Amino acid sequence: MRFSVTTAGERLLPERLSARAQPVLARIDSLISARDARGEAGRNALIAFAIRILNAAIAFFSQVLLARWMGEFEYGIFVLVWVTMIILGNISCLGFHTSVIRFIPEYRAKGEFDALRGINLASRLFVLGSSTLFAAVGIAGLWYFAPSVETYYVVPFYLGLICLPMAALSDLMQGVSRANAWVIWALLPTYFVRPLLILLFMAIALFAGYPADAKTAIIAAILATYLTTLLQFVSVTTRVDRKMPAGKPSFRMREWTAVSLPIFLVESFFFLLTNADVLMVGRYMAPTDVAVYFATVKTLALVHFVYFAVKAAVAQRYASFMHGGDHAGLETFARETVSWTFWPSLAMGVVVLLAGKPMLMLFGPAFTEGYPLLFLLVTCIVARSAVGPAESLLTMSGHQKICAAVYAATLAINVGLNMVLIPQYGLWGAALATGVAMLFEAAILFVTVWRKLGIVMLIFLPFKKTGTGS
């Protein structure tokens, strides 16, 4: 017997409340039971949404414990190093972790299983090689520039670079899982298992008598990342091989690289953009200020995860609509994803503003300094969500070069404003620079999607069939 949310609501809720909730519950039932592409994408979005809610809670409380255990100064060092490693791990994939989301559905739809085998094998070898090279260059660069780096950062950064290949491979496995619509395997290892393991290994280290400093925390993060990534790699590879017909792989490296490199620029600019404020605060201010700012940003995760959950669920469907030649379906679906992004983001923004101060107090009394920044940042994040995952639509539709240019311009504005405003206004300068960059990004993405695809991705504009775009 199929589970019904509507029936459960009738049984569990009071009669008046149940009657009011019927339309919403009916839509959830329809989403759960639908067997078409839109239903699958909707279910994946709900699963991704639930995982990101769980991740937001785990990540928040794990960061609270780490801050409490280490204190502001050491926690600030750990934050800067770990954020840098996450960025470098993503960048060192050179775009393959996202291009597989486009190629795998395409090859499967066309029955090109030789190319499908090739992209699965080549992407793994390529990402491992490129990320190892990035780590080697990073170690050499750190050794060369060590005299100009604050001494308390040197050893933690050396340790962090050890983690780079596994961080990159994890991003690739996430991309492969998303391409196959395996949302749980795409998100659960990185957003659930890894943060719990970091916390567990750190607690074990402290219990064993190791110092509560950034070096200990980074070693815990290295162990957690290696263990999580290897388990994810084995599991995803086994599932891929089980579904793959026997045969020889075909390698189209020129084609894959030609698509991946512009995506690499998009992803690089995007990751730098979303973390530029933390990095720039680390450049101009003390580790204690980094700790306060990062805690504030981590509190915003409740708003951010809506966008990332929708993006994780819909990119593969965008690619399928494009390669199936269904522009009308793509247009309708793209507009739906804007609503999926905006309204939950708005609701979560209100929650964060109401609960932000007590949440920051959990990190420690000094961290409430970041609470006023939440009003500016939440407003700008919600405004950005009004255009939905527009950059994913551009990337999956072959406009990755234009998307890269949009993010390059946005990143330049962000970094430039940070350089000017942080020395003058401190953390307020970083928040203002980030907010202006978000608004610019949203406006340019909206215009670009409309001009290139003829799709109006803005929550408040009426839906109109606008043609096929260019």
QUIWO-V894947 format. One record per pair of residues at least 12 apart in sequence whose ideal C-beta (glycine too) atoms are under 6 Angstrom apart, sorted by the first residue. I is the first residue (numbers start at 1). J is the second residue. If there is no record, write none. Layout:
# QUIWO-V894947
((I;J) (I;J))
This chain:
# QUIWO-V894947
((4;29) (5;25) (5;28) (5;29) (6;25) (6;26) (6;29) (9;21) (9;25) (41;313) (41;314) (41;317) (44;183) (44;313) (45;310) (45;313) (45;340) (47;183) (48;183) (48;187) (48;309) (48;312) (48;313) (49;309) (51;187) (51;191) (52;305) (52;309) (55;191) (55;192) (56;301) (56;302) (56;305) (58;195) (59;195) (60;298) (62;195) (62;199) (63;298) (64;362) (64;363) (67;363) (69;212) (70;212) (72;288) (72;291) (73;287) (73;288) (74;213) (74;214) (75;291) (76;287) (76;288) (76;290) (76;291) (77;152) (77;156) (77;214) (77;287) (78;214) (78;217) (79;290) (79;294) (80;282) (80;290) (81;156) (81;157) (81;160) (83;275) (83;278) (85;160) (85;163) (87;271) (87;275) (88;164) (89;164) (89;167) (89;168) (90;171) (90;271) (91;268) (92;130) (92;131) (92;134) (92;168) (93;127) (93;168) (93;171) (93;172) (94;130) (94;264) (95;260) (95;261) (95;263) (95;264) (96;123) (96;126) (96;127) (96;260) (97;171) (97;172) (97;175) (98;175) (98;263) (98;267) (99;259) (99;260) (99;263) (100;123) (100;175) (100;176) (100;179) (101;175) (101;178) (101;179) (101;315) (101;316) (102;319) (102;396) (103;119) (104;179) (105;316) (105;319) (105;320) (106;323) (109;323) (113;245) (113;247) (114;247) (114;250) (115;250) (117;249) (118;249) (118;250) (118;251) (120;240) (121;249) (122;251) (123;172) (127;168) (127;169) (127;172) (128;165) (131;164) (131;165) (131;168) (132;165) (134;164) (135;161) (135;164) (138;161) (139;161) (142;157) (155;215) (156;214) (156;215) (156;218) (159;218) (160;218) (162;222) (163;222) (163;225) (166;225) (166;226) (166;229) (167;225) (169;229) (170;190) (170;229) (173;232) (173;233) (173;236) (174;186) (176;236) (177;236) (178;316) (179;316) (181;316) (185;236) (189;228) (189;232) (193;228) (194;224) (194;228) (197;224) (198;220) (198;221) (198;224) (201;220) (201;223) (201;224) (202;217) (202;220) (262;400) (262;401) (262;404) (263;400) (265;404) (266;400) (266;403) (266;404) (266;407) (269;407) (269;408) (269;411) (270;407) (272;411) (273;410) (273;411) (273;414) (276;414) (276;415) (277;430) (277;434) (278;294) (280;418) (280;422) (281;293) (281;430) (284;422) (284;423) (292;367) (292;369) (292;370) (293;427) (295;363) (295;367) (296;370) (296;373) (299;356) (299;359) (300;377) (302;348) (302;352) (303;345) (303;348) (303;349) (303;352) (303;381) (306;344) (306;345) (306;348) (307;341) (307;385) (310;337) (310;340) (310;341) (310;389) (311;389) (311;392) (314;337) (315;392) (315;396) (318;393) (318;396) (319;396) (322;397) (327;468) (331;455) (334;393) (334;455) (334;457) (335;463) (337;388) (337;389) (338;388) (338;457) (338;459) (341;385) (341;388) (342;385) (342;386) (342;459) (345;382) (345;385) (346;382) (349;378) (349;382) (352;378) (353;378) (356;371) (356;374) (357;371) (373;431) (376;431) (376;435) (377;431) (380;435) (380;438) (383;439) (384;438) (384;442) (386;458) (386;459) (387;442) (387;445) (387;446) (387;457) (387;458) (388;457) (390;445) (390;449) (390;457) (391;403) (391;445) (399;452) (402;448) (406;444) (410;437) (410;440) (410;441) (413;437) (413;440) (414;433) (414;437) (417;433) (418;430) (418;433) (421;433) (446;458) (452;469) (452;470) (453;469) (454;466) (454;467) (454;468) (454;469))
